[in-house]
Structure formats: C-alpha cells, structure tokens
Amino acid sequence: MISKKTVVVALPQTVEERAVAAVLSSIGISVLHATTGREAIMLLEDEPAVGLITTVQLADMHAWSLVRDLQEIGILPRIQVYVLSDASLVSTLSTLPNVNLIVRPVARMQLENQFAQAFGVTR
C-alpha cells in the first residue's frame, strides 16, 4: 500500500488555512496543522512530511527564522517550503533551494497545479 504524502500547514488565518488544506486534500495530500513556527518544526521533525506551507509572519516567528531553523536541523533539503505573502518580496527566502514564494491572491487551480507538481502528485 502506498502511503499518502503529508504537508504541514502553518497559517494563522483560519479561512486561509482551510482553503489551503482543501486544495491539498483535493490532490490527495494529507495535512498536519500547526499554529506556530515551533509547532511546525516539531511536526516536521516527527513526521515524514514532504512540505511546509506557511506565511511571512507567524505568531512566534518570521518565515526567515523558520526556514533558517529548518536548514540548521537538516530538514530543509528534504521538503518544499511555500511562503504565502501579500507582496512580492525580494528576500533571501526566495534564493534558498526548496523555498518558494506565492503572492496572494492566487487562484485555486494555480495552487492545485503548483502543489501537485512540487509534491510529486499525479493527477
């Protein structure tokens, strides 16, 4: 039996979190929810997740700190990270391998296609 791929979603806005979780579920990916950056890191350490979807600013840390921590503990090379932002940011985040910026608003179909490709899901 092939196990389902898992992605950690750490988005503070409930509506956005539900929308992203619905997109991931529609392409066959299971979702683990995190409310803070620390919780996301703990889930990524404990689970064989293939990705993280977050926003620029969580309650306890900025996305840069989260990505830096993931890089320091060796998780970043094995996952794809997507950071949702309201503005096109020119930052070091987008220059790191496996770290991608998605500028809001974004169409559901675009997210489905992007996530399916990034997480290796055949549709």
C-alpha positions, 0 to 999 in steps of 0.5 A: 500500500502506498502511503499518502504524502503529508504537508504541514500547514502553518497559517494563522488565518483560519479561512486561509488555512482551510482553503489551503488544506482543501486544495491539498486534500483535493490532490490527495495530500494529507495535512498536519496543522500547526499554529506556530513556527515551533509547532511546525518544526516539531511536526516536521521533525516527527513526521515524514512530511514532504512540505511546509506551507506557511506565511511571512509572519507567524505568531512566534516567528518570521518565515526567515527564522523558520526556514533558517531553523529548518536548514540548521536541523537538516530538514530543509533539503528534504521538503518544499517550503511555500511562503504565502505573502501579500507582496512580492518580496525580494528576500533571501527566502526566495534564493534558498533551494526548496523555498518558494514564494506565492503572492496572494491572491492566487487562484485555486487551480494555480495552487492545485497545479503548483502543489501537485507538481512540487509534491510529486502528485499525479493527477 
